[in-house]
Each structure stands twice: as C-alpha cells, then as structure tokens.
Amino acid sequence: MSRAAGARLQAVLLALAVSASVLPSAAQEAERVSLGDGGSPELARKLRAELAYAGFSAVETGSGTAPASILVLSPERIELSVQGVADGAAFTQTLERAPGEGDSFALRAVEALRARLTDVGWKLPEHSASQLELAAPPEPAAAPPILDEQAATPVEATPAATEAAAPELGLWLGGGAMASWSPGGLAVAPHAALSLRAELGRSWGAMVLAQLPLLDLEIEADEGEARIAWTALSAAIDRRLPLSAPWFASLGLGAALFVVDAVGEAQPQFSGRHERLTSGAGFAALSIGRELNDWLRLRALAMAGAAAPRALLRFDGREVASLGRAVGSLGLQLELGWPVLEAASP
C-alpha cells in the first residue's frame, strides 16, 4: 500500500470515530424524560407514575439533557416536546384533557410521547419485571384466625363469629288522644290515651294502653237522663310490617276490659242511682307511624273488635243503650323512647 493510500485510510477511520463519539445513543438517551410541574402537582404525580411504568426515568426540568420533556401547564393542559435524533429539531405539541377523561389523561399523554419519540428516530425503553411488580396492587392481607378457647385450635373467621348481634329491647312511653265508638246508642267517646310499648327485637312488640274519658256521654229518656263515662284498659302483641325508614307499621292482636260508669238523674216518680258495668273484648290493631328522631316518633293507631257480654244501660228496666257487640277506636300518639338496650353477646 502506498503512503498516500494509507493516509487516506487513517483519515476515514478518524472521521468514523469522531462521528461515533458525537452521535447520541438512542437506547440510553430515550430513557430520560424531563418533567416540569407548572400548574398541577396531582397531574404531575400521575404523569411520573405512568412514565415509570412505561420504562422512562423522569427528571426535573434543568437536570441535564433529555430527548423529551413534558410540561404541565394546568390540570387540563400538557405540553410535549421531543428532539429529533438526526437533525436535533424540536417537535412540540399541546394536549388538552377531554370532557370526562379523568385519570386516563396522564396515560394518553405518555402514549403520545412514545409515539413522537418513535417518529423522530428514538428507541423506546422496555418494561422491566421489577416495574411491573411495583405497578401491581398488593395482595389483601388475610383475616387473622379466631382462636377457639375450648379446642385450643385456630378456626376461620366467619360472619356469624364476627357479627354476634344480640336482641334489642326498646321502651316507648306514648301519650295522645283517641276516639271510641260502639253501635249501641252511645255517642263517640273522646279519650286521653297513655301507652307503654316494648320493642322485642326487630320484629315483635308488646303494648299496654289505657283510654281515660275526657268527657261524659249523655243519654236522655222519659224516665230521666244519665251521664256515661267509658274507660278501657287493653294489652296487645304485634308484629312489625316491612316499611322503609323513617316510616314503620305493625299489625297485632289484643284483649281489652271496658268499664262503663253511669250516673242517673231520674224524674220525680223514679229514682236515680250509680251503676258500673264491665265488658271484655278481643280486637285487632293496626298502627303506622314515622320516626322523628332517635327518641321521638308519631304513631296513628286503629283498633276494631267485638265486646262480650254487652254492657246494657236500662231506664226502669227498659234498654236505652249498650256497649257492644262491635267496638272501634282511632287515635294519634307521640311516643318518647328510652335508649335501645342490647343484651351482652355470649
């Protein structure tokens, strides 16, 4: 080989070495992305997570050179900038969050960045196994076993073991007014109503009720007149009907004792006297109400049944009125409750 040919060969090899030293390494340079937060730390945090999942290393703006950058302009806008491999020309694009896009905006921005890097000649990093493991959600911790004290062995936790609910007992004192009627010649009787109710669990209840006369009823005939006071004492058990809170309703059965006091004022040729009559009754009761708060509620009550024996009112041996056979009452009460008690779990 001549001296001139050798010199030319050395010049070519030197030029190739210099160009190799100045050309960027696409596989290494594309791993770094400059991330600038100018408007939303939350969006920047999500972008950093998506970049890490895609294999990129996010660096702060100004921390050395990077082939691409993402600048957060606001929670709704992002600016992407990518530098070309061959000519170094910068490509810039602004992305805006679509209506209803939500958290997928950050994912769309990173996918757009990957596409632009590929277009201008960069090689993209690959997902690593460690990155995929970091991105996977942790397995939920298993519930600790419950130790059976008698068998001294662990047993699995079950809903029955963790939710041992005891029966509830609630007491309610009610007061209000009722109107009672019987088709035997007596007028509608107004009563003051006092009640005590016990809630026996979530489905059953028991009630005692006293109906005290507010006004005397009057009966007039040729023989004279009489003032009638009608008192009722009753007890019932009922079952709660399915209604959505705060409304409630119940249907029950019960028995009652009626006491009728009659005071007569007779004409001169007759004599008046005081007489007390009693009668028993069986009835069905329907109530519906609304809970006003935890300790106060409003209840409407309807009762209907049959009385026996009939309480007969007579003037000079002649029947002028009676209580029975059918009887009925309508009423409205406010009920004041005690705190609900729960029996201790075994």
Secondary structure as GFF3:
##gff-version 3
##sequence-region A 1 346
A	DSSP	alpha_helix	3	22	.	.	.	ID=ss1
A	DSSP	alpha_helix	26	29	.	.	.	ID=ss2
A	DSSP	beta_strand	32	37	.	.	.	ID=ss3
A	DSSP	alpha_helix	41	53	.	.	.	ID=ss4
A	DSSP	beta_strand	57	60	.	.	.	ID=ss5
A	DSSP	beta_strand	68	74	.	.	.	ID=ss6
A	DSSP	beta_strand	77	83	.	.	.	ID=ss7
A	DSSP	beta_strand	90	96	.	.	.	ID=ss8
A	DSSP	alpha_helix	104	119	.	.	.	ID=ss9
A	DSSP	alpha_helix	129	135	.	.	.	ID=ss10
A	DSSP	beta_strand	146	148	.	.	.	ID=ss11
A	DSSP	beta_strand	153	155	.	.	.	ID=ss12
A	DSSP	alpha_helix	159	162	.	.	.	ID=ss13
A	DSSP	beta_strand	168	181	.	.	.	ID=ss14
A	DSSP	beta_strand	189	200	.	.	.	ID=ss15
A	DSSP	beta_strand	204	213	.	.	.	ID=ss16
A	DSSP	beta_strand	217	221	.	.	.	ID=ss17
A	DSSP	beta_strand	224	241	.	.	.	ID=ss18
A	DSSP	beta_strand	247	266	.	.	.	ID=ss19
A	DSSP	beta_strand	274	291	.	.	.	ID=ss20
A	DSSP	beta_strand	296	308	.	.	.	ID=ss21
A	DSSP	beta_strand	311	315	.	.	.	ID=ss22
A	DSSP	beta_strand	318	323	.	.	.	ID=ss23
A	DSSP	beta_strand	326	337	.	.	.	ID=ss24
A	DSSP	beta_strand	341	342	.	.	.	ID=ss25
###
